[in-house]
């Protein structure tokens, strides 16, 4: 089994998690302006980015499950933290979008 390049894997996760988090935060702002359709597109893009990050992360998990032991560098742990925070921001953004949709429907959104 090939040795994993943790630096490459870590920066891949950080990059995609960062794009996901950015899209989710922009989606909240977009929904606040009343553009729910665009906000939902941004969330879809955020979910696509986080899936890419998760697949990259899964390569390490799969090897561990197969009995390959790794010495996990701090950069990889940081990448995991970034991925988890992006996942949470996406979920919260979905709730905000839903809330703004309700406010828009009731004509309570400026």
C-alpha positions in Angstrom: 0.0 0.0 0.0 1.4 3.4 -1.0 2.5 5.9 1.6 0.1 8.8 1.9 1.3 12.4 1.3 -0.3 14.0 4.4 0.7 17.5 3.3 -1.1 17.1 0.0 -4.1 15.5 1.6 -4.3 18.1 4.3 -4.1 21.1 2.0 -6.7 19.5 -0.3 -9.1 19.1 2.6 -8.3 22.7 3.8 -8.9 24.1 0.3 -12.2 22.4 -0.3 -13.5 22.9 3.2 -12.6 26.6 2.9 -14.5 26.9 -0.4 -17.4 25.1 1.1 -17.5 27.4 4.2 -17.2 30.5 2.0 -20.0 29.5 -0.2 -22.2 28.7 2.8 -21.5 32.1 4.4 -22.2 33.9 1.1 -25.4 31.9 0.8 -26.6 33.3 4.1 -25.9 36.8 3.0 -27.6 36.1 -0.3 -30.7 34.7 1.3 -30.9 37.7 3.6 -31.3 39.9 0.5 -34.2 37.7 -0.5 -32.5 35.8 -3.3 -33.3 32.4 -2.0 -32.7 30.6 -5.4 -29.2 31.9 -5.6 -28.6 31.0 -1.9 -29.7 27.5 -2.6 -27.3 27.2 -5.6 -24.5 28.4 -3.3 -25.4 25.7 -0.7 -25.3 23.1 -3.5 -21.8 24.2 -4.5 -20.8 24.2 -0.8 -22.0 20.6 -0.4 -20.1 19.6 -3.6 -16.9 21.1 -2.1 -17.4 19.4 1.3 -18.0 16.1 -0.4 -14.6 16.4 -2.2 -13.0 17.2 1.1 -14.7 14.3 2.8 -13.6 11.9 0.0 -10.0 13.1 0.4 -10.2 12.5 4.1 -11.7 9.1 3.6 -8.5 7.8 1.9 -6.8 8.0 5.3 -9.7 6.5 7.2 -9.9 3.6 4.7 -6.2 2.8 5.2 -6.6 2.9 9.0 -9.5 0.5 8.7 -7.4 -1.9 6.7 -4.8 -1.9 9.5 -2.3 0.6 8.2 -1.2 2.8 11.1 -0.2 6.4 10.4 1.5 9.0 12.4 -1.0 11.8 12.0 0.6 15.3 11.6 -0.8 18.4 13.2 -1.6 19.8 9.7 -3.9 16.9 9.1 -5.7 17.5 12.4 -6.1 21.1 11.4 -7.6 20.0 8.1 -10.0 17.8 9.9 -11.0 20.8 12.1 -11.6 23.0 9.1 -13.7 20.3 7.4 -15.9 19.8 10.5 -16.4 23.5 10.9 -17.4 23.8 7.3 -19.9 21.0 7.7 -21.4 22.8 10.6 -21.5 26.2 8.7 -23.3 24.5 5.8 -26.0 23.0 8.1 -26.5 26.3 9.9 -26.6 28.1 6.5 -29.4 25.8 5.4 -31.4 26.8 8.5 -30.8 30.5 7.9 -31.9 30.1 4.3 -35.1 28.3 5.4 -35.7 31.1 7.9 -35.2 33.8 5.3 -37.5 31.9 3.0 -40.3 32.0 5.6 -39.7 35.7 6.3 -39.8 36.4 2.5 -43.0 34.4 2.1 -44.6 36.4 4.9 -43.3 39.7 3.4 -41.2 40.3 6.5 -37.9 40.5 4.7 -36.7 43.9 3.5 
